[in-house]
Amino acid sequence: MTLEDLAFPPLAQDDLRALASRPAMCDDSKGCAAPFCPCAAQDSRPEITLVLPYPPSANRYWRHRAMPRGGIQTYVSKDGKQFRESVHWLLRGAGVRNPLQGRIGIAYTLYPNRPQDYRTRMRKLGEAWQDTVQCIDLDNAQKALLDALKGVAFEDDAWVRKIQAERAEPDGKARIEVSIWKITVPASRAGLFAEDT
């Protein structure tokens, strides 16, 4: 099995429904299920928390072609479109109707697929077994993730002011868990450049 085989397994509609059934909104009274919940951060609580399918690598998300009159055109591949459509469907299913406005923060945890021989690897390697599991790197996953969320979860990636990323121990099916929250500008800073009267 190669990394390309793991990059983006197609999801059945049942899988998408199961992912969409998880709550999108963080409930402070029950605590957030996100791996590192920004609820405790100084910004504000997460407004969107989702479990998404494992993203394709950036090399598979985008393709390039030479144009007849010269130049190179970059476009989203079939795998990229499939991932983007899945993300949009899950966001809509979770009740996200409008993108968050203004500054935002994103936290995501990437879970690679747990291999069938993981017990053997654990016996041989101990805690280091998960280092042998193929997984796209966090930066590669981030590019595809931000592009798929743009315009639906938030306006544009230019508004992303904070990113927290983590690769977790494989515990089952490959996926990416995401929390998105608004970052408010502190009142003391907002009035910093106000004109004196």
C-alpha positions as CSV (number, residue, x, y, z in Angstrom):
1,M,0.0,0.0,0.0
2,T,1.3,3.4,-0.9
3,L,0.7,6.9,0.6
4,E,-1.4,7.7,-2.5
5,D,-3.7,4.8,-1.6
6,L,-4.3,6.3,1.8
7,A,-4.6,9.9,0.6
8,F,-8.3,10.1,0.1
9,P,-10.5,7.0,0.2
10,P,-13.8,7.7,-1.4
11,L,-16.6,8.0,1.2
12,A,-20.0,6.4,0.8
13,Q,-23.1,8.5,1.6
14,D,-23.5,6.5,4.9
15,D,-20.0,7.5,6.0
16,L,-20.8,11.2,5.2
17,R,-24.0,11.0,7.2
18,A,-22.2,9.5,10.1
19,L,-19.6,12.3,10.1
20,A,-22.4,14.9,9.7
21,S,-24.2,13.5,12.7
22,R,-21.5,14.9,15.0
23,P,-22.3,18.3,16.5
24,A,-21.0,21.4,14.7
25,M,-21.3,23.7,17.6
26,C,-19.3,23.5,20.8
27,D,-21.4,23.2,23.9
28,D,-19.5,24.8,26.8
29,S,-21.8,23.1,29.4
30,K,-20.7,19.7,28.2
31,G,-17.2,20.5,27.1
32,C,-15.9,20.4,23.6
33,A,-14.9,17.1,22.1
34,A,-12.1,18.7,20.0
35,P,-8.6,17.3,20.8
36,F,-7.4,20.8,21.9
37,C,-10.5,22.9,22.4
38,P,-9.9,26.6,21.9
39,C,-12.8,27.2,24.4
40,A,-10.0,27.6,27.0
41,A,-8.1,30.0,24.8
42,Q,-8.3,33.8,25.2
43,D,-10.0,34.3,21.8
44,S,-13.5,32.9,22.0
45,R,-15.3,29.5,21.9
46,P,-15.4,27.4,18.7
47,E,-18.3,28.1,16.5
48,I,-17.8,25.1,14.2
49,T,-16.4,21.7,15.2
50,L,-16.5,18.9,12.6
51,V,-15.1,15.6,11.7
52,L,-14.1,15.6,8.0
53,P,-12.8,12.9,5.7
54,Y,-9.0,12.5,5.4
55,P,-7.8,15.1,2.9
56,P,-5.9,14.4,-0.3
57,S,-2.3,15.6,-0.5
58,A,-1.7,18.9,-2.1
59,N,-0.2,17.1,-5.1
60,R,-3.4,15.2,-5.7
61,Y,-5.7,18.2,-4.8
62,W,-4.3,20.5,-7.5
63,R,-3.3,19.7,-11.0
64,H,-1.4,21.8,-13.6
65,R,-1.7,21.9,-17.3
66,A,0.1,23.8,-20.1
67,M,-2.0,26.3,-21.9
68,P,-1.9,26.4,-25.8
69,R,-0.7,30.0,-25.8
70,G,1.8,29.5,-23.1
71,G,1.7,29.5,-19.3
72,I,0.5,27.0,-16.8
73,Q,-3.0,26.7,-15.4
74,T,-3.6,25.3,-11.9
75,Y,-7.0,23.7,-11.2
76,V,-8.6,21.5,-8.6
77,S,-8.4,17.8,-9.5
78,K,-11.2,15.2,-9.4
79,D,-10.0,14.0,-5.9
80,G,-9.9,17.6,-4.8
81,K,-13.4,18.3,-6.0
82,Q,-14.7,15.2,-4.3
83,F,-13.1,16.2,-1.0
84,R,-14.4,19.8,-1.3
85,E,-17.9,18.6,-2.0
86,S,-17.8,16.2,1.0
87,V,-16.6,19.1,3.2
88,H,-19.4,21.4,1.9
89,W,-22.0,18.7,2.4
90,L,-20.9,18.0,6.0
91,L,-20.9,21.7,6.8
92,R,-24.4,22.2,5.4
93,G,-25.6,19.0,7.2
94,A,-24.2,20.4,10.5
95,G,-26.2,23.6,10.1
96,V,-23.5,25.9,8.8
97,R,-25.3,28.3,6.4
98,N,-23.1,31.3,6.3
99,P,-19.3,31.7,6.5
100,L,-17.8,33.2,9.7
101,Q,-17.0,36.9,9.1
102,G,-13.7,38.5,10.1
103,R,-10.7,37.1,11.8
104,I,-10.7,33.3,12.6
105,G,-8.7,30.6,14.2
106,I,-8.5,27.0,13.2
107,A,-7.4,23.9,15.1
108,Y,-7.1,20.6,13.4
109,T,-6.0,17.1,14.2
110,L,-5.0,14.7,11.5
111,Y,-5.7,11.0,12.2
112,P,-4.0,8.6,9.7
113,N,-5.6,5.3,8.9
114,R,-4.7,2.6,11.5
115,P,-3.1,-0.3,9.7
116,Q,-4.3,-3.9,10.2
117,D,-1.0,-5.0,11.7
118,Y,-0.9,-2.2,14.3
119,R,-0.7,-4.6,17.2
120,T,2.4,-6.3,15.7
121,R,4.0,-2.9,15.3
122,M,3.1,-2.0,18.9
123,R,4.8,-5.1,20.2
124,K,7.9,-4.6,18.2
125,L,8.3,-0.8,18.4
126,G,6.3,0.3,21.5
127,E,5.2,4.0,21.3
128,A,7.3,4.5,18.1
129,W,4.9,2.2,16.1
130,Q,2.8,5.2,15.0
131,D,5.9,6.7,13.3
132,T,5.8,3.8,10.8
133,V,2.2,4.7,9.7
134,Q,2.1,6.5,6.4
135,C,0.5,9.9,6.7
136,I,0.5,13.1,4.7
137,D,2.4,15.9,6.5
138,L,0.4,18.6,8.4
139,D,1.3,21.4,6.0
140,N,0.2,19.4,3.0
141,A,-3.1,18.5,4.7
142,Q,-3.6,22.2,5.7
143,K,-3.5,23.5,2.1
144,A,-6.3,21.2,1.0
145,L,-8.3,21.7,4.2
146,L,-8.2,25.6,4.0
147,D,-9.2,25.5,0.3
148,A,-12.2,23.2,1.0
149,L,-13.4,25.3,3.9
150,K,-13.0,28.7,2.2
151,G,-16.2,30.4,1.2
152,V,-18.4,28.0,3.3
153,A,-16.9,27.9,6.8
154,F,-15.1,31.2,6.6
155,E,-14.9,34.0,4.0
156,D,-11.3,33.7,2.8
157,D,-8.1,32.2,4.1
158,A,-6.7,35.7,4.4
159,W,-8.8,36.0,7.5
160,V,-7.1,33.0,9.2
161,R,-5.0,34.5,12.0
162,K,-4.2,31.4,14.1
163,I,-3.6,27.8,13.2
164,Q,-3.0,24.9,15.6
165,A,-2.2,21.5,14.0
166,E,-1.5,18.1,15.4
167,R,-1.0,14.6,14.1
168,A,-2.7,12.1,16.4
169,E,-2.1,8.4,17.0
170,P,-4.1,6.3,14.5
171,D,-7.1,5.0,16.3
172,G,-9.3,3.7,13.4
173,K,-10.5,5.3,10.3
174,A,-8.5,8.1,8.7
175,R,-10.0,11.5,9.3
176,I,-9.3,15.2,10.2
177,E,-11.1,16.8,13.1
178,V,-11.5,20.6,12.8
179,S,-12.5,23.5,15.1
180,I,-13.0,27.0,13.8
181,W,-13.7,30.0,15.9
182,K,-13.9,33.8,15.6
183,I,-11.1,35.9,17.0
184,T,-12.3,39.1,18.5
185,V,-10.3,42.3,18.4
186,P,-9.8,43.4,22.0
187,A,-11.6,46.7,22.8
188,S,-8.3,48.2,24.1
189,R,-6.7,47.6,20.7
190,A,-9.7,48.6,18.7
191,G,-9.7,52.1,20.3
192,L,-5.9,52.4,20.0
193,F,-6.0,54.5,16.8
194,A,-9.2,56.3,17.5
195,E,-9.0,60.0,16.8
196,D,-8.7,62.3,19.9
197,T,-11.6,64.7,20.3
